[in-house]
Amino acid sequence: MQRTEFVMGMPFTVRVRGDATAAVFDAIFTELRSLDALFSPFNAESAVCRINSGALDVAGAGPLVREVIELCERYATRTDGYFSAWAFGRFDPTSLVKGWAIARACAILERAGHRDCFVDGAGDVWARGEREPGVPWRIGIRHPFERGTAVEVLDARDLAVATSGTYEKGAHIRDPHTGDTATELLSLTVVGPDIVDADVYATAAFAMGTEGMSFIERVPGYEAFSIDRSLSASWTTGFSAHRATDA
């Protein structure tokens, strides 16, 4: 059973093995819309925009905003500053909020008793449990230019997959240290046990350019797959363990 709705400017799909009540799906999409209203950089009334305009002080921004700020500070330390929500004089936690929203959606499903589920926010996915008994979920990594083509297919049991790239929004990720746009890679996908980690690490590693793969290689429990501007692919040493065996 599944439902897809357009939230945060992108399609979100929630899929559950077996049956789920409409109330569970309603709760998830209500939560996602609430988070969008709070963190959207395009809504002048959002907390993010009000912080940037000086109309809202961080201390009075509420517990969810403070939680996200604390997470951003933690990840800035973990990534040597390549993930930064405060770069260039503005607060922009976008690269963390999508994965965090997916995690909150999965928590709603788990509280409702759904252990086998799949939440996809425009290609960033957290697959929990199995699609069928003994059968993993399948997640494809998209070709940078051919929308309907997967360059890799992964078997996913309790696996998060997040991709940063230039093919949806163009060259939009910048190195916070220099301000330069990251253009060495076309896409970089991170896989691992937690969607927030995967989402943030994908952004940070992409900003690092070709050094990003070495960074992920040093992060316990996480692997990566990247495609450079010549369409050459590379992957970390443990990535192959996630490849679908019959794809």
Buried (B, 14 or more C-beta within 10 A) or exposed (E): BEBEEEBBEBEBBBBBBEEBEEEBBEBBBEBBEEBBEBBBBEBEEBBBBBBBEEEBEEEEBEEBBEEBBEBBEEBBEBBEBBBBBBBEEEBBBBBBBBBBBBBBBBEBBEEBEBEBBBBBBBBBBBBBBBBEEEEBBBBBBBBBEEEEEBBBBBBBBBBBBBBBBBBBEEEEBBBBEEEEEBEBBBBBBBBBEBBBBBBBBBBBBBBBBEEBBEBBBEBEEBBBBBBBEEEEEBBBEBBEEBEBEEE
